[in-house]
Amino acid sequence: MAFQATYFGANGWLLDFDGCRILLDPWLTGPLEFPPGPWFFRAELNQAWPVPDGLDLLLLTQGLPDHCHPATMALLDPSLQVVGSAGAAAKASQLGFQAVKALVPGEKFQYGELTITASSGAPVPQVENGYLLQHPAGSLYVEPHGFLSADLPSQPIDAVITPVLDLGLPLVGAFVKGKQVLPQLLERFQPRVVLASTSGGDVNYEGLLTRILWQKGSMEEAAGVMAAGSRLIDPVPGVIYDLQAAQGSTSSSCSTMKMLP
C-alpha cells in the first residue's frame, strides 16, 4: 500500500493513503496576509502550485489564513468534503463549501478506511485542532504549532508532521513550540518519520511582524534529539516522500522521493 506526503511550504501538505488523497492546510498561490494589513505581515510563495488531482478531503487544523487560505480555497471544488476545527469549518462554509464537518477534540470522522481523530491544538486564541489519521496504509499525527494534547494516548505512529522550531513574539512568548514538543512527540509516538513543517518552504516574508519575531532551535538541533529508529525529514516543496519506504531507516533525509511534474 502507498503512503506518501508532498510538501507545499508553510503548513500545506498533500497526504496519500493508498489513493485516499487529503489536502492539508493548503496555501498554493497568491499572497498570505494577516490583519490589520500587509504592513503588519505579508508573505509570497516563490512558486505557485497547481491544485492536486483526485482529492478526497480537505483537512483544516485552524481557521486562520495560513491554514485556511481564501485564495487557495477559491480554486477548490466547493463539493469537496471538508473536515476542520470549528473555526476552520465556519470559514469553509462562508467560502461556499457544501460538505463541511466540524470536529471538536476527541471526535472522530470516518471516510472509507481512513479514521480522523481530532485532538486539542493551539490556542490562537480559540483552541484549534490537531489530528490523528489512521489507515491500513499508515498512521500520521499532525499539529502545526507544537501543542500536544495530554488526552492522546501513547501509541506507535508511522509519521508525525510538526514544527521543530520555537517561534514567538516579545511579551507574548512562543506561539509555535516545535523545539519544545519534539522530545514529547518522540516519546509518546515513537514515529518512524518526523516531517518538519510550519516554517519551511520557499517563501518571502515582509512586514512588522517578521522584524520582531524570534526563533529558537534549528534543524541540526532537532536532528540531535531524534531517537534511534526515527527519521527526520526537512521536506523540499514539490517532492513526494514515500513514507513506507522510509520505515525502519534512521538517516536524516529521505532517499525514496520524486518531484511533482
Secondary structure, DSSP 8 states (H G I E B T S, - for coil): --EEEEEEETTEEEEEETTEEEEES---SS-EE-TT-TTT-EEEESS-----SS--EEEES-SSTTTS-HHHHTTS-TTSEEEE-HHHHHHHHHTT-SEEEE--TT-EEEETTEEEEEEEEEESSSEEEEEEEEETTEEEEE-TT----TTS-----SEEEE--SEEEETTTEEEEEHHHHHHHHHHHH--SEEEE-SS-SSEEEESHHHHH-EEE--HHHHHHH--TT-EEE---TTEEEETTTTTT--SSS-SSEEE--
